[in-house]
Each structure stands twice: as structure tokens, then as C-alpha cells.
């Protein structure tokens, strides 16, 4: 694999993992809101 190909792959991988982290945070936030609204 060329250096350019490797770095492009790394960038795509980083974007994918950060998107997964965003979705996980969103899920946690939604769940927390549901739990809090259930308590109140």
C-alpha cells in the first residue's frame, strides 16, 4: 500500500470512529433524558 493510500485509509477510519462516538454520545444523551423524564 502506498503512503497516500495508507493515510487516506487512516483518515476514513478516524472519521468513521468519531461518527460512532457521536452516535454513542447521542444515544447516551437520549437515554439519560428518558430516564430523567421518567423520574420527574
Secondary structure in CASP SS format (residue, H / E / C, confidence):
PFRMAT SS
TARGET T0000
AUTHOR 0000-0000-0000
METHOD secondary structure of the structure
MODEL  1
X C 1.00
X C 1.00
X H 1.00
X H 1.00
X H 1.00
X H 1.00
X H 1.00
X H 1.00
X H 1.00
X H 1.00
X H 1.00
X H 1.00
X H 1.00
X H 1.00
X H 1.00
X H 1.00
X H 1.00
X H 1.00
X H 1.00
X H 1.00
X H 1.00
X H 1.00
X H 1.00
X H 1.00
X H 1.00
X H 1.00
X H 1.00
X H 1.00
X H 1.00
X H 1.00
X H 1.00
X H 1.00
X H 1.00
X H 1.00
X H 1.00
X H 1.00
X H 1.00
X H 1.00
X H 1.00
X C 1.00
END
